[in-house]
Amino acid sequence: MFVSEESSTTRKEEPEQLAYSEDEETLVIRMYNLGGERWSLIAGRIPGRTAEEIVKYWISRCATSRCHSA
């Protein structure tokens, strides 16, 4: 019986993008500008978000100068 490797490895290559509201984005940017990379502190101000999610968001979306000036 032939078993396909595709069926045994059905994981996504790219991580899922988490949707952030405009208010959450603004809060993350402001908190970062005030306190720097204190991800757990920032996550504590946004219900339902973890420090890891905030870091992933920052790296994927805000590691540019546009977020530092908001």
Phi and psi restraints in degrees (range 20) as a CNS / XPLOR table:
assign (resid 1 and name C) (resid 2 and name N)
       (resid 2 and name CA) (resid 2 and name C) 1.0 -93.8 20.0 2
assign (resid 2 and name N) (resid 2 and name CA)
       (resid 2 and name C) (resid 3 and name N) 1.0 128.3 20.0 2
assign (resid 2 and name C) (resid 3 and name N)
       (resid 3 and name CA) (resid 3 and name C) 1.0 -114.7 20.0 2
assign (resid 3 and name N) (resid 3 and name CA)
       (resid 3 and name C) (resid 4 and name N) 1.0 123.2 20.0 2
assign (resid 3 and name C) (resid 4 and name N)
       (resid 4 and name CA) (resid 4 and name C) 1.0 -75.3 20.0 2
assign (resid 4 and name N) (resid 4 and name CA)
       (resid 4 and name C) (resid 5 and name N) 1.0 137.5 20.0 2
assign (resid 4 and name C) (resid 5 and name N)
       (resid 5 and name CA) (resid 5 and name C) 1.0 -67.7 20.0 2
assign (resid 5 and name N) (resid 5 and name CA)
       (resid 5 and name C) (resid 6 and name N) 1.0 -29.7 20.0 2
assign (resid 5 and name C) (resid 6 and name N)
       (resid 6 and name CA) (resid 6 and name C) 1.0 -60.8 20.0 2
assign (resid 6 and name N) (resid 6 and name CA)
       (resid 6 and name C) (resid 7 and name N) 1.0 -41.9 20.0 2
assign (resid 6 and name C) (resid 7 and name N)
       (resid 7 and name CA) (resid 7 and name C) 1.0 -70.9 20.0 2
assign (resid 7 and name N) (resid 7 and name CA)
       (resid 7 and name C) (resid 8 and name N) 1.0 -26.3 20.0 2
assign (resid 7 and name C) (resid 8 and name N)
       (resid 8 and name CA) (resid 8 and name C) 1.0 -85.0 20.0 2
assign (resid 8 and name N) (resid 8 and name CA)
       (resid 8 and name C) (resid 9 and name N) 1.0 -18.7 20.0 2
assign (resid 8 and name C) (resid 9 and name N)
       (resid 9 and name CA) (resid 9 and name C) 1.0 -123.4 20.0 2
assign (resid 9 and name N) (resid 9 and name CA)
       (resid 9 and name C) (resid 10 and name N) 1.0 82.9 20.0 2
assign (resid 9 and name C) (resid 10 and name N)
       (resid 10 and name CA) (resid 10 and name C) 1.0 -109.5 20.0 2
assign (resid 10 and name N) (resid 10 and name CA)
       (resid 10 and name C) (resid 11 and name N) 1.0 56.6 20.0 2
assign (resid 10 and name C) (resid 11 and name N)
       (resid 11 and name CA) (resid 11 and name C) 1.0 -108.7 20.0 2
assign (resid 11 and name N) (resid 11 and name CA)
       (resid 11 and name C) (resid 12 and name N) 1.0 155.7 20.0 2
assign (resid 11 and name C) (resid 12 and name N)
       (resid 12 and name CA) (resid 12 and name C) 1.0 -79.9 20.0 2
assign (resid 12 and name N) (resid 12 and name CA)
       (resid 12 and name C) (resid 13 and name N) 1.0 141.5 20.0 2
assign (resid 12 and name C) (resid 13 and name N)
       (resid 13 and name CA) (resid 13 and name C) 1.0 -78.8 20.0 2
assign (resid 13 and name N) (resid 13 and name CA)
       (resid 13 and name C) (resid 14 and name N) 1.0 -35.8 20.0 2
assign (resid 13 and name C) (resid 14 and name N)
       (resid 14 and name CA) (resid 14 and name C) 1.0 -104.9 20.0 2
assign (resid 14 and name N) (resid 14 and name CA)
       (resid 14 and name C) (resid 15 and name N) 1.0 139.1 20.0 2
assign (resid 14 and name C) (resid 15 and name N)
       (resid 15 and name CA) (resid 15 and name C) 1.0 -69.4 20.0 2
assign (resid 15 and name N) (resid 15 and name CA)
       (resid 15 and name C) (resid 16 and name N) 1.0 153.4 20.0 2
assign (resid 15 and name C) (resid 16 and name N)
       (resid 16 and name CA) (resid 16 and name C) 1.0 -70.5 20.0 2
assign (resid 16 and name N) (resid 16 and name CA)
       (resid 16 and name C) (resid 17 and name N) 1.0 144.3 20.0 2
assign (resid 16 and name C) (resid 17 and name N)
       (resid 17 and name CA) (resid 17 and name C) 1.0 -86.8 20.0 2
assign (resid 17 and name N) (resid 17 and name CA)
       (resid 17 and name C) (resid 18 and name N) 1.0 127.0 20.0 2
assign (resid 17 and name C) (resid 18 and name N)
       (resid 18 and name CA) (resid 18 and name C) 1.0 -89.2 20.0 2
assign (resid 18 and name N) (resid 18 and name CA)
       (resid 18 and name C) (resid 19 and name N) 1.0 133.6 20.0 2
assign (resid 18 and name C) (resid 19 and name N)
       (resid 19 and name CA) (resid 19 and name C) 1.0 -78.7 20.0 2
assign (resid 19 and name N) (resid 19 and name CA)
       (resid 19 and name C) (resid 20 and name N) 1.0 130.8 20.0 2
assign (resid 19 and name C) (resid 20 and name N)
       (resid 20 and name CA) (resid 20 and name C) 1.0 -115.9 20.0 2
assign (resid 20 and name N) (resid 20 and name CA)
       (resid 20 and name C) (resid 21 and name N) 1.0 136.0 20.0 2
assign (resid 20 and name C) (resid 21 and name N)
       (resid 21 and name CA) (resid 21 and name C) 1.0 -74.0 20.0 2
assign (resid 21 and name N) (resid 21 and name CA)
       (resid 21 and name C) (resid 22 and name N) 1.0 165.3 20.0 2
assign (resid 21 and name C) (resid 22 and name N)
       (resid 22 and name CA) (resid 22 and name C) 1.0 -61.6 20.0 2
assign (resid 22 and name N) (resid 22 and name CA)
       (resid 22 and name C) (resid 23 and name N) 1.0 -38.0 20.0 2
assign (resid 22 and name C) (resid 23 and name N)
       (resid 23 and name CA) (resid 23 and name C) 1.0 -64.3 20.0 2
assign (resid 23 and name N) (resid 23 and name CA)
       (resid 23 and name C) (resid 24 and name N) 1.0 -41.2 20.0 2
assign (resid 23 and name C) (resid 24 and name N)
       (resid 24 and name CA) (resid 24 and name C) 1.0 -64.4 20.0 2
assign (resid 24 and name N) (resid 24 and name CA)
       (resid 24 and name C) (resid 25 and name N) 1.0 -43.3 20.0 2
assign (resid 24 and name C) (resid 25 and name N)
       (resid 25 and name CA) (resid 25 and name C) 1.0 -59.6 20.0 2
assign (resid 25 and name N) (resid 25 and name CA)
       (resid 25 and name C) (resid 26 and name N) 1.0 -46.7 20.0 2
assign (resid 25 and name C) (resid 26 and name N)
       (resid 26 and name CA) (resid 26 and name C) 1.0 -61.5 20.0 2
assign (resid 26 and name N) (resid 26 and name CA)
       (resid 26 and name C) (resid 27 and name N) 1.0 -42.8 20.0 2
assign (resid 26 and name C) (resid 27 and name N)
       (resid 27 and name CA) (resid 27 and name C) 1.0 -64.8 20.0 2
assign (resid 27 and name N) (resid 27 and name CA)
       (resid 27 and name C) (resid 28 and name N) 1.0 -43.4 20.0 2
assign (resid 27 and name C) (resid 28 and name N)
       (resid 28 and name CA) (resid 28 and name C) 1.0 -59.9 20.0 2
assign (resid 28 and name N) (resid 28 and name CA)
       (resid 28 and name C) (resid 29 and name N) 1.0 -45.7 20.0 2
assign (resid 28 and name C) (resid 29 and name N)
       (resid 29 and name CA) (resid 29 and name C) 1.0 -63.7 20.0 2
assign (resid 29 and name N) (resid 29 and name CA)
       (resid 29 and name C) (resid 30 and name N) 1.0 -47.1 20.0 2
assign (resid 29 and name C) (resid 30 and name N)
       (resid 30 and name CA) (resid 30 and name C) 1.0 -63.4 20.0 2
assign (resid 30 and name N) (resid 30 and name CA)
       (resid 30 and name C) (resid 31 and name N) 1.0 -44.6 20.0 2
assign (resid 30 and name C) (resid 31 and name N)
       (resid 31 and name CA) (resid 31 and name C) 1.0 -64.2 20.0 2
assign (resid 31 and name N) (resid 31 and name CA)
       (resid 31 and name C) (resid 32 and name N) 1.0 -38.9 20.0 2
assign (resid 31 and name C) (resid 32 and name N)
       (resid 32 and name CA) (resid 32 and name C) 1.0 -63.6 20.0 2
assign (resid 32 and name N) (resid 32 and name CA)
       (resid 32 and name C) (resid 33 and name N) 1.0 -44.0 20.0 2
assign (resid 32 and name C) (resid 33 and name N)
       (resid 33 and name CA) (resid 33 and name C) 1.0 -63.4 20.0 2
assign (resid 33 and name N) (resid 33 and name CA)
       (resid 33 and name C) (resid 34 and name N) 1.0 -32.2 20.0 2
assign (resid 33 and name C) (resid 34 and name N)
       (resid 34 and name CA) (resid 34 and name C) 1.0 -81.9 20.0 2
assign (resid 34 and name N) (resid 34 and name CA)
       (resid 34 and name C) (resid 35 and name N) 1.0 -41.4 20.0 2
assign (resid 34 and name C) (resid 35 and name N)
       (resid 35 and name CA) (resid 35 and name C) 1.0 -120.6 20.0 2
assign (resid 35 and name N) (resid 35 and name CA)
       (resid 35 and name C) (resid 36 and name N) 1.0 -3.6 20.0 2
assign (resid 35 and name C) (resid 36 and name N)
       (resid 36 and name CA) (resid 36 and name C) 1.0 77.4 20.0 2
assign (resid 36 and name N) (resid 36 and name CA)
       (resid 36 and name C) (resid 37 and name N) 1.0 -150.0 20.0 2
assign (resid 36 and name C) (resid 37 and name N)
       (resid 37 and name CA) (resid 37 and name C) 1.0 -82.9 20.0 2
assign (resid 37 and name N) (resid 37 and name CA)
       (resid 37 and name C) (resid 38 and name N) 1.0 52.6 20.0 2
assign (resid 37 and name C) (resid 38 and name N)
       (resid 38 and name CA) (resid 38 and name C) 1.0 -98.6 20.0 2
assign (resid 38 and name N) (resid 38 and name CA)
       (resid 38 and name C) (resid 39 and name N) 1.0 71.4 20.0 2
assign (resid 38 and name C) (resid 39 and name N)
       (resid 39 and name CA) (resid 39 and name C) 1.0 -60.9 20.0 2
assign (resid 39 and name N) (resid 39 and name CA)
       (resid 39 and name C) (resid 40 and name N) 1.0 -39.4 20.0 2
assign (resid 39 and name C) (resid 40 and name N)
       (resid 40 and name CA) (resid 40 and name C) 1.0 -68.3 20.0 2
assign (resid 40 and name N) (resid 40 and name CA)
       (resid 40 and name C) (resid 41 and name N) 1.0 -33.9 20.0 2
assign (resid 40 and name C) (resid 41 and name N)
       (resid 41 and name CA) (resid 41 and name C) 1.0 -66.1 20.0 2
assign (resid 41 and name N) (resid 41 and name CA)
       (resid 41 and name C) (resid 42 and name N) 1.0 -44.1 20.0 2
assign (resid 41 and name C) (resid 42 and name N)
       (resid 42 and name CA) (resid 42 and name C) 1.0 -62.7 20.0 2
assign (resid 42 and name N) (resid 42 and name CA)
       (resid 42 and name C) (resid 43 and name N) 1.0 -46.1 20.0 2
assign (resid 42 and name C) (resid 43 and name N)
       (resid 43 and name CA) (resid 43 and name C) 1.0 -62.8 20.0 2
assign (resid 43 and name N) (resid 43 and name CA)
       (resid 43 and name C) (resid 44 and name N) 1.0 -31.9 20.0 2
assign (resid 43 and name C) (resid 44 and name N)
       (resid 44 and name CA) (resid 44 and name C) 1.0 -66.0 20.0 2
assign (resid 44 and name N) (resid 44 and name CA)
       (resid 44 and name C) (resid 45 and name N) 1.0 -20.0 20.0 2
assign (resid 44 and name C) (resid 45 and name N)
       (resid 45 and name CA) (resid 45 and name C) 1.0 -91.2 20.0 2
assign (resid 45 and name N) (resid 45 and name CA)
       (resid 45 and name C) (resid 46 and name N) 1.0 -8.2 20.0 2
assign (resid 45 and name C) (resid 46 and name N)
       (resid 46 and name CA) (resid 46 and name C) 1.0 -120.2 20.0 2
assign (resid 46 and name N) (resid 46 and name CA)
       (resid 46 and name C) (resid 47 and name N) 1.0 105.5 20.0 2
assign (resid 46 and name C) (resid 47 and name N)
       (resid 47 and name CA) (resid 47 and name C) 1.0 -56.3 20.0 2
assign (resid 47 and name N) (resid 47 and name CA)
       (resid 47 and name C) (resid 48 and name N) 1.0 133.6 20.0 2
assign (resid 47 and name C) (resid 48 and name N)
       (resid 48 and name CA) (resid 48 and name C) 1.0 85.5 20.0 2
assign (resid 48 and name N) (resid 48 and name CA)
       (resid 48 and name C) (resid 49 and name N) 1.0 1.2 20.0 2
assign (resid 48 and name C) (resid 49 and name N)
       (resid 49 and name CA) (resid 49 and name C) 1.0 -110.6 20.0 2
assign (resid 49 and name N) (resid 49 and name CA)
       (resid 49 and name C) (resid 50 and name N) 1.0 141.7 20.0 2
assign (resid 49 and name C) (resid 50 and name N)
       (resid 50 and name CA) (resid 50 and name C) 1.0 -102.9 20.0 2
assign (resid 50 and name N) (resid 50 and name CA)
       (resid 50 and name C) (resid 51 and name N) 1.0 163.6 20.0 2
assign (resid 50 and name C) (resid 51 and name N)
       (resid 51 and name CA) (resid 51 and name C) 1.0 -60.2 20.0 2
assign (resid 51 and name N) (resid 51 and name CA)
       (resid 51 and name C) (resid 52 and name N) 1.0 -38.5 20.0 2
assign (resid 51 and name C) (resid 52 and name N)
       (resid 52 and name CA) (resid 52 and name C) 1.0 -62.8 20.0 2
assign (resid 52 and name N) (resid 52 and name CA)
       (resid 52 and name C) (resid 53 and name N) 1.0 -41.0 20.0 2
assign (resid 52 and name C) (resid 53 and name N)
       (resid 53 and name CA) (resid 53 and name C) 1.0 -64.1 20.0 2
assign (resid 53 and name N) (resid 53 and name CA)
       (resid 53 and name C) (resid 54 and name N) 1.0 -39.8 20.0 2
assign (resid 53 and name C) (resid 54 and name N)
       (resid 54 and name CA) (resid 54 and name C) 1.0 -65.2 20.0 2
assign (resid 54 and name N) (resid 54 and name CA)
       (resid 54 and name C) (resid 55 and name N) 1.0 -43.0 20.0 2
assign (resid 54 and name C) (resid 55 and name N)
       (resid 55 and name CA) (resid 55 and name C) 1.0 -61.4 20.0 2
assign (resid 55 and name N) (resid 55 and name CA)
       (resid 55 and name C) (resid 56 and name N) 1.0 -46.5 20.0 2
assign (resid 55 and name C) (resid 56 and name N)
       (resid 56 and name CA) (resid 56 and name C) 1.0 -60.6 20.0 2
assign (resid 56 and name N) (resid 56 and name CA)
       (resid 56 and name C) (resid 57 and name N) 1.0 -41.6 20.0 2
assign (resid 56 and name C) (resid 57 and name N)
       (resid 57 and name CA) (resid 57 and name C) 1.0 -61.8 20.0 2
assign (resid 57 and name N) (resid 57 and name CA)
       (resid 57 and name C) (resid 58 and name N) 1.0 -47.0 20.0 2
assign (resid 57 and name C) (resid 58 and name N)
       (resid 58 and name CA) (resid 58 and name C) 1.0 -61.2 20.0 2
assign (resid 58 and name N) (resid 58 and name CA)
       (resid 58 and name C) (resid 59 and name N) 1.0 -45.0 20.0 2
assign (resid 58 and name C) (resid 59 and name N)
       (resid 59 and name CA) (resid 59 and name C) 1.0 -64.6 20.0 2
assign (resid 59 and name N) (resid 59 and name CA)
       (resid 59 and name C) (resid 60 and name N) 1.0 -42.4 20.0 2
assign (resid 59 and name C) (resid 60 and name N)
       (resid 60 and name CA) (resid 60 and name C) 1.0 -79.3 20.0 2
assign (resid 60 and name N) (resid 60 and name CA)
       (resid 60 and name C) (resid 61 and name N) 1.0 -29.7 20.0 2
assign (resid 60 and name C) (resid 61 and name N)
       (resid 61 and name CA) (resid 61 and name C) 1.0 -115.7 20.0 2
assign (resid 61 and name N) (resid 61 and name CA)
       (resid 61 and name C) (resid 62 and name N) 1.0 -37.6 20.0 2
assign (resid 61 and name C) (resid 62 and name N)
       (resid 62 and name CA) (resid 62 and name C) 1.0 -114.6 20.0 2
assign (resid 62 and name N) (resid 62 and name CA)
       (resid 62 and name C) (resid 63 and name N) 1.0 12.2 20.0 2
assign (resid 62 and name C) (resid 63 and name N)
       (resid 63 and name CA) (resid 63 and name C) 1.0 -77.3 20.0 2
assign (resid 63 and name N) (resid 63 and name CA)
       (resid 63 and name C) (resid 64 and name N) 1.0 15.4 20.0 2
assign (resid 63 and name C) (resid 64 and name N)
       (resid 64 and name CA) (resid 64 and name C) 1.0 -108.8 20.0 2
assign (resid 64 and name N) (resid 64 and name CA)
       (resid 64 and name C) (resid 65 and name N) 1.0 168.3 20.0 2
assign (resid 64 and name C) (resid 65 and name N)
       (resid 65 and name CA) (resid 65 and name C) 1.0 -68.7 20.0 2
assign (resid 65 and name N) (resid 65 and name CA)
       (resid 65 and name C) (resid 66 and name N) 1.0 -19.7 20.0 2
assign (resid 65 and name C) (resid 66 and name N)
       (resid 66 and name CA) (resid 66 and name C) 1.0 -62.8 20.0 2
assign (resid 66 and name N) (resid 66 and name CA)
       (resid 66 and name C) (resid 67 and name N) 1.0 -31.1 20.0 2
assign (resid 66 and name C) (resid 67 and name N)
       (resid 67 and name CA) (resid 67 and name C) 1.0 -81.9 20.0 2
assign (resid 67 and name N) (resid 67 and name CA)
       (resid 67 and name C) (resid 68 and name N) 1.0 -26.6 20.0 2
assign (resid 67 and name C) (resid 68 and name N)
       (resid 68 and name CA) (resid 68 and name C) 1.0 -73.0 20.0 2
assign (resid 68 and name N) (resid 68 and name CA)
       (resid 68 and name C) (resid 69 and name N) 1.0 -20.0 20.0 2
assign (resid 68 and name C) (resid 69 and name N)
       (resid 69 and name CA) (resid 69 and name C) 1.0 -99.7 20.0 2
assign (resid 69 and name N) (resid 69 and name CA)
       (resid 69 and name C) (resid 70 and name N) 1.0 -1.5 20.0 2
